[in-house]
Amino acid sequence: MATNTFDIVLGCLFPVALLLVGYRLRGQFLSWSDLRDNLFPGDPSPGTNYFSLERAYHSYLQYLTLSHNDVRRMRTSYASLGRAHKNLGYKIGYPQKLDRLWEATSMNATLAEDIAELAAKEHPELKYSPKVQANTADLARVRESLKHYVRDWSEVGKQERQRTFAPVLNLLSRVEPEQRNRTRILVPGSGLGRLAWEISQLGFDTTANELSYFMILAFRLLLSPATTQEVGQHKIRPYAHWFSHQRSTENLFRSVSFPDAVPRLGPNFRLLEDDFLKIPVPPSTSPSEFWSSDQTQTPTHSPQGYDYIVTLFFIDTSFNIFATMEKIYKLLKPGGSWVNLGPLLWSGGGQCKVELSLEELLVAAEEIGFVISRPSTEEHPEQQKTVECEYTADPNAMMRWTYKTEFWVAKKPQ
């Protein structure tokens, strides 16, 4: 009987001991938050917002620690090789490669710390908020946001941008210049804001909308005169953490300068930091409308809503595409246009309420009330078409991931 009791107690204590050992070695292996997520998959707390200001801020602060933990794990793996293979790795310079990864991570960490420092200045309450223990998923979000500096704000990303921006900008260029300051455009899921900024540079009354503070905080580094004053001021090594498909070590650790233009918020360019589904319909009077020179005439009022809503690589991020399309329809003024370009890369595992094909999605849009534009000529800017493009790609890599995105224009009837 005593033996059975001892076995039961030992069986209960053994998992606890493993947890304690894992926690003590978390710097070499997994963080406590990673360990917790592996043991208890799913949302650790029902109210968790994985893209919140607090989580993004603390993730940028912990970027260096999390990234160096990655390097430590890689060094541990290399150290586990047998003597002959370890010697071979030494001859080809693999230990030096890991040293360079450590250095590249430190360089990128300076940028991450600048982002966090600016966030703390703009949101002083962050310094007193409870610490969020970032995990590997948060590290991936930081890396993805930093990588968008290359896509959105560097010469390296110019070709990729031109490929995806051109159909949208060509369509909007048909609006007469004198009407543009009275034409409202909303760009939800704007990321680091380049497309929205380009639209504002054409003279449109433009609102960029983004939910993720990982993106917002990175974008604000460029928007603030305190942190960005000139073209090419910042550098990043965006590909250093991804060893696969690299032709050379030099290619892996190359740096990219940014920005190639300096954006600023202004009367016709605003940033709305909120969930797209919570955005209210804008009032009939636009901020860009103005009184006549003699101050005696009332400005012309337009119907409530936006003239255009532009979705670029956005709609497939929705967990309920029906709700997203209904919201787009509601936010448009009568006669307004929904302009879309992007893939249908739905989140798997049952996260989405529905995962539609292109055919199903367009039928659903028409059921909601949209009229899909189908001009008679192929060359018309509103013509539905497939656009092959990449997204945050490494142009020098051995692998290319090409999307066959779909471009269309859908209108809300008058």
C-alpha positions in Angstrom: 0.0 0.0 0.0 2.8 2.4 0.9 4.6 1.6 -2.4 1.4 2.4 -4.4 1.1 5.7 -2.5 4.7 6.6 -3.2 4.2 5.8 -6.9 1.2 8.1 -7.1 3.0 10.9 -5.4 6.0 10.5 -7.7 3.8 10.4 -10.7 2.2 13.7 -9.7 5.5 15.4 -8.9 7.4 14.3 -12.0 5.5 16.6 -14.5 5.9 19.5 -12.0 9.7 18.9 -11.9 9.8 18.9 -15.7 8.0 22.2 -15.7 10.4 23.7 -13.2 13.4 22.6 -15.2 11.9 23.9 -18.4 11.2 27.2 -16.7 14.8 27.5 -15.4 16.2 26.8 -18.9 13.7 29.1 -20.6 16.4 31.4 -21.9 18.0 28.4 -23.8 14.7 26.9 -25.0 11.2 28.3 -24.6 9.9 31.3 -22.7 7.3 30.7 -20.0 4.6 32.1 -22.3 5.7 29.7 -25.0 5.7 26.8 -22.6 2.2 27.8 -21.3 0.9 28.1 -24.9 2.2 24.6 -25.7 0.7 23.1 -22.6 -2.6 25.0 -22.7 -3.3 25.7 -26.4 -5.8 28.3 -27.3 -6.6 31.7 -26.0 -5.0 31.9 -22.5 -7.5 34.5 -21.4 -10.8 35.2 -23.1 -10.2 38.9 -23.4 -6.7 38.7 -24.9 -6.0 41.0 -27.8 -3.0 39.7 -29.7 -2.6 43.0 -31.5 -3.1 45.4 -28.6 -1.0 48.5 -27.9 0.4 46.9 -24.7 1.3 43.6 -26.3 3.0 45.3 -29.3 4.9 47.7 -27.1 6.3 44.9 -24.8 7.0 42.7 -27.8 9.2 45.4 -29.4 10.9 45.8 -26.0 11.6 42.1 -25.8 12.7 41.7 -29.4 16.4 41.5 -28.6 15.9 38.9 -25.8 13.6 36.7 -27.9 15.8 36.9 -31.0 19.0 36.1 -29.0 17.2 33.1 -27.5 16.7 31.9 -31.1 20.4 32.3 -31.8 21.2 30.4 -28.5 19.0 27.5 -29.6 20.8 27.4 -33.0 24.2 27.4 -31.3 23.0 24.6 -29.1 21.9 22.6 -32.1 25.3 23.1 -33.8 27.1 22.2 -30.6 25.3 18.8 -30.6 27.0 17.7 -33.8 29.7 15.1 -33.7 33.3 16.2 -33.8 33.8 15.6 -37.5 30.7 17.4 -38.5 31.4 20.3 -36.1 34.8 20.6 -37.7 33.3 20.7 -41.1 30.9 23.4 -40.0 33.9 25.3 -38.7 35.7 25.1 -42.0 32.8 26.6 -44.0 32.4 29.3 -41.4 29.1 28.3 -39.8 30.0 29.5 -36.2 30.9 32.9 -37.7 27.6 32.9 -39.5 25.8 32.5 -36.1 28.0 35.3 -34.7 26.8 37.5 -37.6 23.2 36.6 -36.9 23.7 37.8 -33.3 25.1 41.1 -34.6 22.3 41.5 -37.1 19.7 40.9 -34.5 21.4 43.5 -32.3 21.2 46.0 -35.2 17.5 45.3 -35.8 16.9 45.5 -32.0 18.0 49.2 -32.1 15.2 49.9 -34.5 12.7 47.9 -32.3 13.8 49.8 -29.2 13.3 53.1 -31.0 9.8 52.1 -31.9 9.1 51.2 -28.3 10.6 54.4 -27.0 8.5 56.5 -29.3 5.4 54.5 -28.3 6.1 55.2 -24.6 6.4 59.0 -25.4 3.2 59.0 -27.3 1.4 56.8 -24.7 3.0 57.5 -21.3 0.7 55.0 -19.6 2.6 52.2 -21.2 5.5 52.6 -18.8 3.1 51.8 -15.9 1.2 49.0 -17.7 1.6 45.4 -16.5 4.4 43.6 -18.4 3.2 41.4 -21.2 5.5 38.3 -21.6 6.0 38.1 -25.3 6.3 34.7 -27.0 7.5 33.4 -30.3 4.2 34.4 -32.0 4.8 38.0 -30.9 8.3 37.8 -32.2 7.0 36.7 -35.6 4.6 39.7 -35.6 7.5 42.1 -34.8 9.6 40.6 -37.6 6.7 40.8 -40.0 6.1 44.4 -39.2 9.8 45.3 -39.6 9.9 43.5 -42.9 7.1 45.8 -44.1 9.6 48.7 -44.0 11.2 47.0 -47.0 8.0 46.4 -48.9 6.3 49.7 -48.2 9.2 52.2 -47.7 12.3 51.2 -49.5 13.6 51.1 -53.1 13.9 47.3 -52.8 10.1 47.0 -52.4 9.4 49.5 -55.2 8.7 46.8 -57.9 6.5 44.8 -55.6 4.5 48.0 -54.7 4.1 49.1 -58.3 2.7 45.7 -59.2 -0.1 45.9 -56.6 -0.6 49.6 -56.4 -0.9 50.3 -60.1 -4.5 49.0 -60.7 -5.8 51.0 -57.7 -3.9 54.3 -58.5 -4.8 54.0 -62.3 -8.4 53.8 -61.4 -8.3 56.8 -58.9 -6.3 58.9 -61.4 -9.5 59.2 -63.5 -11.0 61.4 -60.8 -10.7 65.1 -61.8 -8.0 66.9 -59.8 -10.3 69.6 -58.6 -12.7 67.0 -57.1 -10.1 65.0 -55.2 -10.0 67.0 -52.0 -13.8 66.4 -51.7 -13.4 62.6 -52.5 -13.1 60.5 -49.4 -11.1 57.3 -49.4 -10.7 54.7 -46.7 -7.9 52.2 -46.7 -8.6 49.5 -44.1 -5.8 47.1 -43.1 -3.3 49.8 -44.2 -0.3 48.2 -42.5 2.6 50.6 -42.7 0.5 53.0 -44.8 2.3 53.3 -48.1 -0.7 52.8 -50.4 -2.9 55.2 -48.3 -0.1 57.8 -48.3 0.3 57.4 -52.1 -3.5 58.0 -52.5 -3.3 61.1 -50.3 -0.4 62.4 -52.5 -2.8 62.4 -55.4 -4.9 64.9 -53.5 -7.6 62.7 -52.0 -9.1 63.0 -48.6 -7.5 59.8 -47.3 -8.0 57.8 -44.1 -5.6 54.9 -43.3 -7.1 52.3 -40.9 -5.2 49.7 -39.0 -6.0 47.4 -36.1 -2.6 45.9 -35.3 -0.4 48.0 -33.1 2.6 46.0 -34.3 2.0 47.8 -37.6 0.8 51.1 -36.1 3.9 51.6 -33.9 6.2 50.8 -36.7 4.4 53.3 -39.0 4.5 56.0 -36.4 8.3 55.8 -36.3 8.2 57.2 -39.9 5.4 59.6 -39.2 7.1 61.4 -36.2 9.5 64.2 -37.0 11.3 63.2 -33.8 12.4 59.9 -35.2 12.5 60.3 -38.9 13.6 63.4 -40.7 15.1 62.3 -44.0 15.2 59.7 -46.7 17.3 56.6 -46.0 17.7 57.5 -42.3 17.2 54.0 -41.0 18.6 50.6 -41.8 17.4 47.0 -41.3 18.6 43.6 -42.0 15.2 42.1 -42.8 16.2 38.6 -44.0 18.8 37.7 -41.3 16.5 35.4 -39.3 15.5 33.2 -42.3 18.3 31.0 -43.3 16.3 29.0 -45.9 16.6 29.6 -49.7 19.6 31.9 -49.4 22.3 31.9 -52.1 25.0 33.3 -49.9 25.7 34.5 -46.4 26.3 38.0 -47.7 22.8 38.0 -49.2 21.4 36.8 -45.9 22.8 39.6 -43.9 22.5 42.5 -46.4 21.0 45.7 -45.0 18.2 47.8 -46.6 17.9 51.5 -46.1 14.5 53.2 -45.6 12.4 55.3 -46.0 12.5 56.3 -49.7 10.0 59.0 -48.9 9.1 60.7 -45.6 5.4 60.5 -44.8 3.5 62.9 -42.5 -0.1 63.0 -41.4 -2.0 66.1 -42.5 -5.4 67.6 -43.4 -5.9 65.0 -46.2 -4.1 62.1 -44.6 -5.2 60.6 -41.3 -4.5 57.4 -39.4 -7.5 55.7 -37.7 -6.3 53.2 -35.1 -9.3 50.9 -34.6 -11.1 47.7 -35.6 -12.5 48.2 -39.1 -15.8 46.7 -38.0 -16.2 49.4 -35.4 -15.6 52.4 -37.7 -18.6 54.8 -37.8 -20.0 56.2 -41.0 -18.3 59.7 -41.4 -20.5 62.8 -41.3 -21.6 64.5 -44.5 -19.2 67.4 -44.0 -15.6 66.4 -44.9 -12.6 67.9 -43.1 -11.3 68.9 -46.6 -14.3 71.0 -47.4 -13.9 74.7 -46.9 -15.7 78.0 -46.9 -15.6 80.2 -50.0 -13.1 83.1 -49.9 -15.8 85.6 -48.9 -16.9 83.4 -46.0 -20.6 83.9 -46.9 -21.4 80.6 -48.6 -22.0 77.3 -47.0 -19.7 74.6 -48.3 -21.3 71.9 -50.4 -22.4 68.9 -48.4 -22.1 65.4 -49.8 -24.0 62.3 -48.6 -22.6 60.4 -45.6 -19.9 57.8 -46.2 -16.8 57.2 -48.3 -16.5 57.6 -52.0 -14.0 54.7 -52.2 -13.0 51.9 -49.9 -9.7 50.3 -51.0 -8.9 46.9 -49.7 -5.4 45.6 -50.5 -4.5 42.2 -49.1 -7.1 42.7 -46.5 -10.4 40.9 -46.9 -9.0 37.4 -46.2 -7.8 38.5 -42.8 -11.4 38.7 -41.7 -12.8 35.9 -39.6 -16.3 36.7 -40.9 -16.1 37.9 -44.5 -19.9 38.5 -44.6 -19.6 41.0 -41.8 -16.6 42.7 -43.5 -18.5 43.1 -46.8 -21.6 44.4 -45.1 -19.4 46.9 -43.2 -17.8 48.1 -46.5 -21.3 48.5 -48.0 -22.5 50.5 -45.0 -19.5 52.8 -45.0 -19.8 53.7 -48.7 -22.0 56.6 -49.8 -24.6 55.8 -52.5 -22.7 55.5 -55.7 -19.5 54.7 -53.9 -17.0 52.1 -55.0 -15.3 49.2 -53.2 -11.9 48.6 -54.9 -10.2 45.3 -54.0 -6.9 43.6 -54.8 -5.7 40.6 -53.0 -5.7 36.8 -52.5 -8.1 34.6 -50.5 -5.6 33.2 -47.9 -8.1 32.4 -45.2 -7.0 31.5 -41.7 -7.4 27.7 -41.3 -8.4 25.5 -38.5 -11.9 26.7 -38.3 -10.9 30.2 -37.2 -13.0 31.8 -40.0 -16.8 31.5 -39.9 -16.6 30.7 -43.7 -13.8 30.3 -46.2 -15.1 31.3 -49.6 -14.0 30.7 -53.1 -13.7 33.7 -55.4 -16.9 32.7 -57.1 -18.8 32.4 -53.8 -17.4 35.7 -52.5 -18.6 37.7 -55.6 -22.0 36.1 -55.5 -22.3 37.0 -51.7 -21.2 40.6 -52.5 -24.0 40.9 -55.0 -26.5 39.4 -52.5 -25.4 42.1 -50.0 -26.2 44.8 -52.6 -23.0 45.4 -54.5 -23.0 45.7 -58.3 -19.8 44.2 -59.7 -18.3 46.4 -62.4 -18.0 44.5 -65.7 -17.0 47.0 -68.4 -17.2 46.0 -72.0 -13.6 46.6 -72.8 -10.6 44.7 -71.3 -8.6 47.9 -71.0 -11.1 49.7 -68.7 -9.6 50.5 -65.3 -12.6 48.9 -63.5 -12.3 45.6 -65.4 -12.0 42.6 -63.1 -8.6 40.9 -63.6 -6.0 38.6 -62.1 -2.7 40.3 -60.9 0.3 38.0 -60.2 2.5 39.5 -57.5 4.6 38.8 -54.5 4.3 40.0 -50.9 7.2 41.0 -48.7 9.4 38.8 -50.9 13.2 38.6 -50.9 14.1 39.3 -54.5 17.5 37.6 -54.2 16.2 34.4 -52.6 16.0 30.9 -54.2 12.3 30.7 -53.7 9.5 32.9 -55.1 5.9 32.8 -53.7 3.6 34.3 -56.2 0.0 35.2 -55.5 -2.6 35.3 -58.3 -4.6 38.1 -56.7 -7.9 39.3 -57.9 -8.7 42.9 -58.7 -12.3 44.1 -58.9 -14.5 47.2 -58.4 -18.0 46.8 -56.8 -20.4 49.7 -56.5 -23.1 50.6 -54.0 -26.1 51.7 -56.1 -27.2 55.3 -56.0 
